[in-house]
């Protein structure tokens, strides 16, 4: 599959790159690396995003190379590559425009294909053994014989360290470490990347985190955590992409096996994030809500009332941890 995509890129005169909405370090890093690499190879390349990337990724030059899609945006091109998802629903409304205006759309991803969701397009490159989409972007650039430089390496390194969480999740495989060693020949300030990604707190953000953590419900003898992040919290210093920092803090509790964060984005519109330490598979629960992701880290976009969604989620979480008491420990 990789060879076929490389052949298509070699033949293409114009390429469009994108990723899922509410983009993160993996999808952004992978597409920015490909953007600079393909341009270096003389291919007309652009990035069109469903929405504006989070501010903390500005250090990658997102303002200079990413267009934000509007209904008036023309996306006509020969080939479109969608990175870090294989679920077309996460690329709407951009995906509908791509279907109408682009000769071929291909997904490049490392998430499992959903059992109950849209299938990726024919010819897509899905490798669930890869620890990050940046790894797949690196393999594409290498196959195209496009040399690394500082800009490309920084984008790939961002993708790598973001999705492995500084190499905590490398799937018992040396690939991520070997890739990092190659990238660090060009990325001379990796600590700066780490700070931009993981040490970007403000006083306002810390206050919002404290407020969110004070609302956590501990269930099933402290094996399950349910984390509500209501609109007042997300507007009080916690950007949408930063709500993941809340669930990361909760997962540091030694007794917690699975956690669910329900973030209110607008009236009756929510984002669900699910995390597990690897003993409980959460992808099936995310799929039951129309979402997807990894086996142990997944999510979904939900609509409904907070109380109804909370009740459904807690019932589903108890089914994942059936052997524990269902009492609430607050």
N, C-alpha and C positions, 0 to 999 in steps of 0.2 A: 504493500500500500504506500509506503514511504517513497519508493522509487517512482510510482505513478504520479504522486503529487509533485515530486521534483521535476519530472518531465513536463507536467502542466505548467509549472512556474517558469521553466526555461523557455517554453513556447509562448507564454503570456506577454502581452505588451502592457497590460494594466491589471493591477491587483488591488483589491480592497480588503482591509483587515478589520475585524471587530471582535468583541467579547460580550459576555453576558452583562445585563444591567447591574447597577451597583457593583461595578468592577472592583477587583482586588489586585493585590500585588502579583499574583501568578499570571492572570490573564493580561494585565497591563504590561508586565515585564516581558512576557513572551511576544506580544504583538509589537511592542516598541523595538525589541531586538530584531524582529523580522522586518519591520518598517525600514530601519537603517541599513540592514543587510541587503534587502532587495533593491533599495535605491542605489547602494554601492555597486550592485550588479547591473545597473542601468535599467531596471524595471520600474515603470511608473507606478508608484504605490501611495496609498492614502489610508488613514485610519478614520473610521466613522464609528462613534460610540452611541449607544442608546441614551446615555445621560452623561453628565459631567463627572469625570473621575474625582474621587475624594482628594481633598487638598493635600493630604500628607504625601501624595505621589508627585507633587509638583517638581521635586528634585530630578525626576526623570525627563523633564521637558515636555510634560503632557500638554501644556498650553500651546506649544509651538507645533505639535504634530498630530493632535487629535481634534477632529471636527465632531460636534455634537449634532445628532440627527434631529431634523425637524420635518414636518410633512412636505416642506418645499425642497428638501435636500435631494439632489440627483445622485443616485448611487450606481449609475450605469457603468459597468466595467466588464472585463472578460471573466475574471475569476475572483470569488470572494472566499476568504478563509475566516471562519469563526472559531476563536480560540477559547479553551478552558470551559466549554460546555458542549453537550451534544443534544441539548433540549431547546428546540426552536422557540418555545414559549418564553424563554428567558431573554430573547433577543428582539421581542416585539416592542414597538411596531416596525422596527427596522427590518426584521426578517421578511415581512410581507412585501416591503419595497424591494428587497434583494431578489425575491422570487420573481418579481415582475420585470426587473431591469438588468439582472446579471445572467450571463450565459451559464455559469456553474457555481454552486455554493457547496463548500466542503467544510466539515467540522474537524478540528484538530483538538483532541481532548484526552484526558486520563481518568475521567469519571466513568463508572459502569453505565452501560446503556440501560435505560429504564425498562422495567418489565411492563409497566402500565403507563406509557407515555409515547410521544412522537419518536419515530425512529430517525436516526441520523441519515443524512443524504447519502446516496450511493457514492462510493469512493472516499468516504471519510476515513480519517486516520485516528483510531481510538486504541490507546495502549494503557490499560489500567495498571500495568506493572510500573509505569513511570511515576515517580514521586511528585513531579510537577509538570505543568505544560511547558515551562521553560526548557525542560530536558528535551521535549519533542521539537521545540523551535531550534534548539542547538543542533539536533540531528539533521534537521532540514538545511540549516545554514552550512553545516559541514558537508552534506551530500552535494550542495550546490558549489562547494569549494570557495565559499565567501569567507575571507579571513576575519578573525575577531579584531576588534579595536576597543578602546576604553568605553565608548558609548554603548556598543552592543554588549560588552561584558557586564557593564553595570546593570543593564536591563535584565539580562539573564540571571545575574547573581541575585537581583531583587526577587525575581520569580522563584528561584531556588530556595532562598532562605525564608521567604514568606510562607510558601506552602509546606515546607518541612519544619516550620517553626524553629529555625536555627538548628536543623538537623535532628530534632526530636523524633520526627516521623519519616524515616528513610526506607521503610519496608524491608529491613534486614538485608539491604543491598548496598554495595560500595559505590554504585553509580553516582549518587549525589555528591559524595566526597571527592570522587575522581573528577567530576565536572567542576566542582568548586576549585580544585587545585589548578585546573586549566584556566578558569576564569580569573583567578587571582594573579595570573601573570600580567593581566591588563588592569584589573580593578585594584588600585593601590591603596584605597581607603575603605576597606570593607566595614570598619567600625562605624563610618559615617552612614552607610546603608542601614546597619543595624539600628542606629539611633533614630534615623528617619522612620523606620518601620515600627520599632518596639519601645522607643523612649521619647515619645512625642506628647507627653502629658502637659496640660496647662492646669492652672488652679481650678478653672471652671470645669474641665474634664474630670479632674480628680473628685471634685465635689459631686458631680453627676454620678460617677462610679460608686461613691460611698452611698448615695441615695438609692441607687439601683440595688446594690448589694444588701441594703437594709430591708428590701422587699422580698428576698428569696424565701420560698417555701421549701422545707426539707421534708421529704416523704419516704415511706418504705424504710423505716429505721435508718434514715440518713443516707440511703443508697441512691435516691433520686432527688434532683433539685429542679424546681420550677421557678423561672426568673421572669417576672413581668417588667417590661420597660414601657411605661405609658408615655404619651405625647409630651407631657410636662417635663419628663426627664430628658427625652431625646432633644427637646428644644432648649434645655438648660445647660448646654456645654458638651453634650455627647452626640457627635455626628453619627449618621446612620451606620457607616462602616465600622465605627468604633464600639458599637454595642457588643461586638465579638470579644472585646477586652473584658467585658463583664463575665461572660461564660467561661473564658479562660481562667479568670480568678477563681471561680467556683469549682472548676475541674481540678484545682490544686488541693481541694479537700480530700484527705486520704480515703474516706468512706464512700465518697460519691462515685457511682459507676456510670450514671447517665444524667445528662442535664438538658433541659429545654428552655430556651429563651424566646419569649413572645414579645416582639417589639411593635408598638403601635406607630404606624407611619402617618395615618390619617384616620378620620372617623370610619370605623368598620373595615380598615385595611391594615394588615399585620404582616410582619416577616417572622417566620419561625426558623430558629437555628437549633439543631440537635447535635450533641456531642456525646461520645462514649470513650472510655479508656481502652476499649478493645475487647472487652468481655461481653458486651451487649451490642448487637447489630441494630442500627437506627435507621438505615436506609428504607426499610419496608414501611416504617411509620411515616417517614417523609413522603414516600410515594402514595400512601393512603390519603394524604392531604394534597396530592397533585404536585409534589415536589420531587427532589432527587438529590444527588450528590455522591458521597463516598459511603462505604458500609458503616464507618464509625464517625462520620462528620457530614451531615446533610441538612437540608432545609426546604422551605416552601414559602410561597406567598399566599396569604389567606385572606378571606373576606368573611365577615360575620361580626357578631357581638363578642366582646372580650370574655364574658362569663361563659357563653356557649363553647367558644374555642378552648378556653382553659379547661372546662370539664371534659371535653373530648380528648384533649392532650393528656390530661392526668390519667384518664382511663387507659389510653394507649400506653403510657409510660408504665403503669402498673402491670400491663400484660407483658412488657419487656422484662420486668423484674418480678416474676410471679412468686418467687420463693420467699420474698420479704414481707414483713408486716405492712399493712396499708395505713397504718396510723401516721398522723402528721406530727413531726417533731419541730417545733418552732422555738 
